[in-house]
Every structure is written in C-alpha cells, then in structure tokens.
Amino acid sequence: MDRAVVEYIHKSISFKLEVLGSRIADKIPSLICKGTMKHYSYDDIWKIILKQQPKGKDWYPGAFVDWDNTPRRKNRGSFCDGTSPEKFEYYLTKQIKRARNVYHKDYLFMFAWNEWGESGYLEPDTKNGYKMLEAVRNALIANDEFPDFDD
C-alpha cells in the first residue's frame, strides 16, 4: 500500500491537482487569474479525473467534493467554480462505477470528510444542508453499493 498512487487533490501552495501522478492543474486553464488567485472549473477537473486509467494493481481511484482555499490564502488561493450537490452526485456515481469496472477495487479515496479550510468536506453546512451526504448515498444506491441494514 505504501507504493499506491491515489487520485486526489494535493494541498500545496501552487494548488497542484494530482491525479495518478500527473498534475491536472497544468491541463486545466484557469478561468480567472487575479494576481495569483486561480479559478478552476469543477466540471473540467472531474472530466480529467474520469479519463484516468490505472497503471497497475496498486493504483486506486479517488474523488473530491470541492476545493476553495481562498479563506486561508486570500488572493493567492484557488477555487473551483460550478460545484453543486447534483454535479458531485453525478461524477461520484461515475467514479464508483469506474472503481469497480476499471480499477477492480471495492473502494475509493475521498478528499475530504471535514477539510473546512479548503471546502473539502461532506459534513452538513448552511449552504447545502445534508445534500452532499445525500449525493454520496444516491451514488452508492445507483451503483447497488449502499449497504442493506435490514440483513
């Protein structure tokens, strides 16, 4: 597992999005650059993630909810535009399918559960309530992966 490569958003000063070892931030034109602030399209990032192919058995799929480190980094930060619970559910549903069919894995890595300082959280908030968590449930149900607690 220590050699495993994971699709994830790597938190760094230069906002390098790394997917399977290749920086996707370099592949996505930022929509707005004011000073050093960068504005990325949520859809563009997910399209690149969903095209990635594992390069071996020790490669694992991943997903992300959102990204915005501007509260911490101000005008030197970066953020995703176009994030919504509906889009997250749509892309996560696809990535769960890919985890099973492309990666041959029964799990994926999620950035993040409670990274509030960078908008990578699934916990309820005042903007979306429980909708991000409901999106996870719906994506699992759509892939017949939601646990049956009646058994």
C-alpha positions in Angstrom: 0.0 0.0 0.0 2.9 2.4 0.5 3.5 2.4 -3.2 -0.1 3.1 -4.0 -0.9 6.1 -6.2 -4.2 7.8 -5.4 -6.2 10.2 -7.4 -6.5 13.2 -5.1 -6.2 16.9 -4.7 -2.9 17.6 -3.3 -2.9 20.6 -1.0 0.1 22.8 -1.8 1.0 26.5 -2.2 0.7 26.2 -6.0 -2.6 24.2 -5.9 -1.3 21.2 -7.8 -4.1 18.9 -8.5 -2.6 15.4 -8.9 -4.3 12.5 -10.5 -2.4 9.3 -10.9 0.8 11.1 -10.7 0.1 13.8 -13.3 -0.8 17.3 -12.4 -4.2 18.1 -13.7 -3.9 21.8 -12.8 -1.5 22.1 -15.7 -4.1 20.6 -18.0 -6.9 22.9 -16.9 -6.8 26.5 -18.0 -7.7 28.7 -15.0 -10.8 30.7 -15.8 -9.8 33.8 -13.8 -6.4 34.9 -12.6 -6.3 38.0 -10.4 -2.9 38.3 -9.0 -2.1 34.8 -8.3 -5.6 33.6 -7.5 -6.8 30.8 -9.7 -10.3 29.8 -10.6 -10.9 26.3 -11.9 -13.9 24.6 -13.5 -15.3 21.8 -11.3 -16.5 20.0 -14.5 -13.1 20.3 -16.2 -11.4 18.7 -13.2 -13.9 15.9 -13.0 -13.7 15.2 -16.7 -9.9 14.7 -16.4 -10.3 12.5 -13.3 -12.8 10.3 -15.1 -10.4 9.8 -18.1 -7.6 8.5 -15.9 -6.5 4.9 -16.2 -4.7 2.8 -13.6 -1.2 1.9 -14.5 -1.1 -1.2 -12.2 -2.9 -3.1 -9.4 -1.6 -0.7 -6.8 -3.4 2.3 -8.2 -6.6 3.4 -6.5 -9.4 5.8 -7.7 -10.4 8.9 -5.8 -13.0 11.7 -5.7 -13.4 15.2 -4.3 -16.3 17.3 -3.2 -15.0 20.8 -3.7 -11.9 23.0 -3.4 -11.5 26.6 -2.1 -8.5 27.6 -0.1 -9.1 31.4 -0.6 -10.3 31.8 3.1 -6.8 30.9 4.1 -4.7 32.1 1.2 -6.8 35.2 0.1 -5.8 36.4 -3.4 -3.1 33.8 -3.6 -5.6 31.0 -3.3 -7.6 28.9 -5.8 -11.1 27.6 -6.0 -13.4 25.5 -8.1 -16.4 27.1 -9.9 -19.6 25.2 -10.6 -19.7 22.9 -7.6 -23.1 21.6 -6.6 -24.6 18.5 -4.9 -26.1 17.4 -8.2 -22.8 17.5 -10.0 -21.0 15.8 -7.2 -23.5 13.0 -7.2 -23.3 12.7 -11.0 -19.5 12.5 -11.0 -19.2 10.3 -7.9 -21.7 7.8 -9.4 -19.5 7.5 -12.5 -16.3 7.2 -10.3 -17.9 4.4 -8.2 -18.6 2.5 -11.4 -15.0 3.1 -12.5 -13.7 1.9 -9.2 -15.4 -1.4 -9.8 -15.0 -1.8 -13.5 -11.8 0.0 -14.4 -9.7 -0.2 -11.2 -11.3 -3.5 -10.0 -11.5 -2.1 -6.5 -14.3 -2.0 -4.0 -13.4 1.4 -2.6 -12.1 4.8 -3.5 -10.4 7.6 -1.7 -12.4 10.8 -0.9 -10.9 14.3 -0.4 -12.2 15.0 2.2 -14.6 14.4 5.1 -14.0 17.6 7.1 -11.4 19.8 5.4 -13.4 23.0 6.1 -10.4 25.3 5.4 -10.3 24.1 1.8 -14.0 23.3 1.1 -13.3 19.6 1.0 -16.0 18.4 3.3 -19.0 16.2 3.3 -20.5 17.4 6.6 -23.7 19.3 6.6 -23.5 23.1 6.2 -25.7 26.1 5.9 -25.4 26.3 2.1 -26.2 22.7 1.1 -27.6 21.2 4.3 -27.2 17.4 4.0 -27.2 17.4 0.2 -23.5 16.4 -0.2 -24.0 13.4 2.1 -27.3 12.6 0.3 -25.3 12.7 -3.0 -22.9 10.0 -1.6 -25.9 7.9 -0.6 -27.6 8.3 -4.0 -24.3 7.5 -5.9 -23.9 4.3 -3.8 -27.6 3.3 -4.4 -27.2 4.0 -8.1 -24.3 1.5 -8.2 -26.0 -1.0 -5.9 -23.3 -0.4 -3.3 -25.4 1.0 -0.5 -25.5 -1.4 2.5 -28.7 -3.2 3.4 -29.0 -2.7 7.1 -32.1 -5.0 7.3 -30.0 -8.1 7.0 
